Amino acid sequence: MKPFRLAGHQIVVVTSNSFLLIAWIFANIYGIAYTNDSVHFAAAGRSFWQSGQWLTADGQALAHWQPLYPTLLGIFLNIPSGVFILHLVCLLAFMRGLWLLKRSLHLPGWAYAAILCHPLVLTAFSFVWTEALALPLLLWFLWYYIRFRNAPFKQRLPAFFLIVAISWCRFAFLPAIYTLLLRDGLAASAKKERYFAGQLFIASLLAVALWIGYAYMHQSDMLHNYGMWEGNWRQTFIFYLYAWGNYFLPATAQMLLPVVAFCSMILLSRSFLRASPPQARYFLTAAGVELLFLLLVNIQSYDDQVRYLLPVWVFCLLGMGALPLMHTQTAKTVFIVWWLSLLVRDGHHAMRWHETRRPPVATVQLPTHIHETALVPKANAHKKWCFYPAPRQTGCAPLNG
């Protein structure tokens, strides 16, 4: 009988999964954290199941955010530790989806670990944010689309439900998906693939139009909430440059972040312009289109920008995993050292959150409507941590990657 052995990439996968799961449970042992946006998600979820309307914490119709996550959140708010269970299920679905995508795309272990173990992924599942649901939906959609685009219609049907779910969960994830669909719709060799990509694209556009129409009827100036068309491109680009550098090094190394961000862009551009595999070109192009879309949104909040770059990060790593340059021994060594640094950053986050999230003296029921004299603007929505079920705090710590 042969002894049980794991290959190198399998060891990396098992280690990454185990570490992230343990760190997440330890960090959220007192519950998932709430920020200003989270209060609106919870209020909209409660109001939908009580009155059939999505109403934010100030009693206004939900127009800025998409409805799927608040609706699902409203179900779990009535269950003891329900939000913790919801995010745990989403995290497990994210890990499973990434594993399936790894096998379909033959993604190397270091790319899998770099996506899974980044502190921003840990953060996304530790706060009541739409990313907790949108990230697993994104990975499962990519896997279904790649795996079943040549299959019979019955097997392709879940892809339609998944892209509609993403469309009603987080608009910011759609530009990268549309890039892949448009590419296949215009240039795929098989007629069935072109039709399938076009059908998915139209289904998503209809879902987006339906929600925008609903939101516009309740708030005619809804587009101003997204900060679009302000035209402050230089400042926005600098903010995103710092945010992108944060994905490589901690925020404490402020002087190095623009350098790392600029060098990474040069490296990706150089690899892209060369004779790269089609898979790498498609995913890196999707990441670039996603970044350009985020520049249009023009969010003037560093914390928001770090979060919004999560789909750029995922698509970049999926593309980089297919680059021959990344499979050299030098590149593997660099990524192993960097991956270990990610584990240290994850551990630091988990310990800090564990110390901060103390159980409250008395549980406070989150009301459907919270009347405030002045709501925090969207651009400042994540400047503070506010933890549930403890009362909302005024001296919360800043959230950095």
PEJO-V869640 format. One record per residue. PHI is phi in radians with two decimals (none if undefined). PSI is psi in whole degrees, 0 to 359 (NA if undefined). BURIAL is + if it has 16 or more other C-alpha atoms within 10 Angstrom, else -. Layout:
phi:psi:burial
PHI:PSI:BURIAL
PHI:PSI:BURIAL
//
This chain:
phi:psi:burial
none:126:-
-1.30:140:-
-1.17:149:-
-1.29:126:-
-2.35:150:-
-2.00:138:-
-1.24:167:-
-1.02:315:-
-1.20:330:-
-1.21:323:-
-1.10:318:-
-1.10:318:+
-1.12:312:+
-1.10:317:-
-1.11:316:-
-1.10:313:+
-1.07:313:+
-1.12:315:-
-1.13:314:-
-1.11:318:+
-1.12:315:+
-1.14:316:-
-1.10:320:+
-1.18:315:+
-1.10:317:+
-1.12:319:-
-1.22:331:+
-1.97:26:+
-1.12:335:-
-1.73:10:+
1.99:161:+
-1.32:141:+
-1.44:152:+
-1.96:141:+
-2.07:187:+
-1.03:315:+
-1.10:325:+
-1.08:324:+
-1.07:321:+
-1.20:321:+
-1.05:312:+
-1.12:317:+
-1.11:319:+
-1.15:321:+
-1.13:316:+
-1.12:315:+
-1.16:326:+
-1.12:316:+
-1.36:345:-
-1.65:321:-
-2.21:354:-
1.41:9:-
-2.15:145:-
-1.56:109:+
-2.13:135:+
-1.36:181:+
-1.16:339:+
-1.68:11:+
1.47:5:+
-1.55:158:-
-1.17:140:+
-1.20:113:+
-2.26:334:+
-1.39:323:+
-1.89:156:+
-1.40:158:+
-1.57:346:+
-1.14:310:+
-1.12:313:+
-1.02:322:+
-1.12:314:+
-1.15:321:+
-1.07:323:+
-1.06:329:+
-1.19:317:+
-1.42:346:+
-1.16:337:+
-1.58:3:-
-1.88:136:-
-0.99:128:-
1.00:29:-
-1.14:320:+
-1.17:323:+
-1.07:316:+
-1.12:316:-
-1.02:313:+
-1.27:329:+
-1.14:316:+
-1.08:318:-
-1.11:320:+
-1.13:316:+
-1.12:322:-
-1.14:323:+
-1.11:315:+
-1.12:318:+
-1.16:317:+
-1.10:320:+
-1.15:323:+
-1.15:316:+
-1.10:320:+
-1.17:324:+
-1.05:316:+
-1.23:323:-
-1.20:321:-
-1.66:359:+
0.96:45:-
-1.26:134:+
-1.17:159:+
-1.07:324:+
-1.16:324:+
-1.20:319:+
-1.02:313:+
-1.17:323:+
-1.17:324:+
-1.24:311:+
-1.21:320:+
-1.66:8:+
-1.22:139:+
-0.98:331:+
-1.20:332:+
-1.20:316:+
-1.03:319:+
-1.13:318:+
-1.05:326:+
-1.62:0:+
-1.84:358:+
-2.22:154:+
-1.34:80:+
-2.24:158:+
-1.20:339:+
-1.04:330:+
-1.06:328:+
-1.65:325:+
-1.21:324:+
-1.10:308:+
-1.11:324:+
-1.06:320:+
-1.08:312:+
-1.17:319:+
-1.16:323:+
-1.13:314:+
-1.04:319:+
-1.17:315:+
-1.09:319:+
-1.16:314:+
-1.20:321:-
-1.36:326:+
-2.11:17:+
-1.22:343:+
-1.87:9:-
-1.52:170:-
-1.06:164:-
-1.05:321:-
-1.04:321:-
-1.31:338:-
-1.55:349:+
-1.02:319:-
-1.01:333:+
-1.09:326:+
-1.17:316:+
-1.11:322:+
-1.20:318:+
-1.27:328:+
-1.18:321:+
-1.08:316:+
-1.09:319:+
-1.11:330:+
-1.72:10:+
-1.98:312:+
-2.73:109:+
-1.07:327:-
-1.12:344:+
-1.52:350:+
-1.37:324:+
-0.97:318:+
-1.14:319:+
-1.14:317:+
-1.07:325:+
-1.05:315:+
-1.16:318:+
-1.17:319:+
-1.16:322:+
-1.06:311:-
-1.19:324:+
-1.15:333:+
-1.76:331:-
-2.21:1:-
-1.15:144:-
-1.28:324:-
-1.55:137:-
-1.11:323:-
-1.09:321:-
-1.15:319:+
-1.12:317:+
-1.13:318:+
-1.11:315:+
-1.09:317:+
-1.13:321:+
-1.13:318:-
-1.13:319:+
-1.08:314:+
-1.16:319:-
-1.06:319:+
-1.20:317:+
-1.07:321:+
-1.13:319:-
-1.12:318:+
-1.11:315:+
-1.08:322:-
-1.10:315:-
-1.25:320:+
-1.09:320:+
-1.08:317:-
-1.09:314:-
-1.17:323:+
-1.17:325:-
-1.14:331:-
-1.66:340:-
-2.67:100:+
-1.19:338:-
-1.79:32:-
-1.06:328:+
-1.12:334:+
-1.18:337:-
-1.13:334:-
-1.51:0:+
1.18:23:+
-1.40:154:-
1.13:25:-
-1.40:334:-
1.41:10:-
-1.54:65:-
-1.21:322:-
-1.11:311:-
-1.13:319:-
-1.08:317:+
-1.11:319:+
-1.12:318:-
-1.05:315:+
-1.19:330:+
-1.10:315:+
-1.13:318:+
-1.11:319:+
-1.17:321:+
-1.09:331:+
-1.07:335:+
-1.24:344:+
-1.83:322:+
-2.32:156:+
-1.07:159:+
-1.17:346:+
-1.21:335:-
-1.56:63:-
-1.04:322:-
-1.23:334:-
-1.53:341:+
-1.07:311:+
-1.09:324:+
-1.12:313:-
-1.11:317:+
-1.08:315:+
-1.15:317:-
-1.12:321:-
-1.13:321:-
-1.15:319:-
-1.09:317:-
-1.10:315:-
-1.16:321:-
-1.14:319:-
-1.11:317:-
-1.20:325:+
-1.20:321:+
-1.26:337:-
-1.33:182:-
-1.34:72:-
-1.44:155:+
-1.05:150:-
-0.96:321:-
-1.02:317:+
-1.12:317:+
-1.10:317:+
-1.10:311:+
-1.24:322:+
-1.20:324:+
-1.10:318:+
-1.07:320:+
-1.12:319:+
-1.13:318:+
-1.12:320:+
-1.05:317:+
-1.13:318:+
-1.09:321:-
-1.10:318:+
-1.14:327:+
-1.14:327:+
-1.17:322:+
-1.08:325:+
1.12:44:+
-1.26:129:+
-1.75:39:+
-2.29:122:+
-1.08:318:+
-1.10:320:+
-1.10:318:+
-1.14:323:+
-1.08:317:+
-1.16:316:+
-1.12:337:+
-1.39:0:+
-1.00:314:+
-1.12:327:+
-1.07:318:+
-1.10:313:+
-1.09:312:+
-1.21:326:+
-1.09:314:+
-1.19:324:+
-1.11:322:+
-1.30:319:+
-1.14:332:+
-1.11:340:+
-1.73:358:+
-1.36:129:+
-1.04:327:-
-1.05:329:-
-1.41:356:+
-1.78:8:-
-1.31:162:-
-1.14:322:-
-1.10:315:-
-1.10:319:-
-1.09:319:-
-1.11:316:-
-1.06:317:-
-1.23:327:+
-1.13:313:-
-1.08:317:-
-1.17:321:+
-1.08:320:+
-1.10:324:-
-1.16:326:+
-1.11:320:+
-1.10:321:+
-1.13:318:-
-1.13:320:+
-1.07:315:+
-1.09:321:+
-1.11:316:-
-1.06:313:+
-1.06:317:+
-1.16:319:-
-1.16:317:-
-1.17:322:+
-1.08:323:+
-1.30:330:-
-1.43:321:-
-1.50:76:+
-1.46:145:-
-1.13:138:-
-1.27:162:-
-1.17:319:-
-2.41:138:-
-1.25:132:-
-1.81:125:-
-1.30:127:-
-1.33:118:+
-1.30:160:-
-1.18:321:+
-2.12:131:+
-2.05:113:-
-1.59:122:-
-2.19:154:-
-1.25:326:-
-2.60:121:-
-1.36:151:-
-1.28:128:-
-1.06:157:-
-1.00:321:+
-1.12:339:+
-1.92:16:-
-1.18:337:+
-2.08:26:+
-1.35:345:+
-2.35:154:+
-1.63:138:+
-2.34:119:+
-1.81:136:+
-1.87:142:+
-1.61:14:+
-1.19:155:+
-1.04:153:-
-1.09:132:+
-1.77:158:-
-1.81:340:-
-1.98:51:-
-1.36:155:-
-1.38:149:-
-1.21:147:-
-1.70:114:-
-2.16:154:+
-1.26:NA:+
//
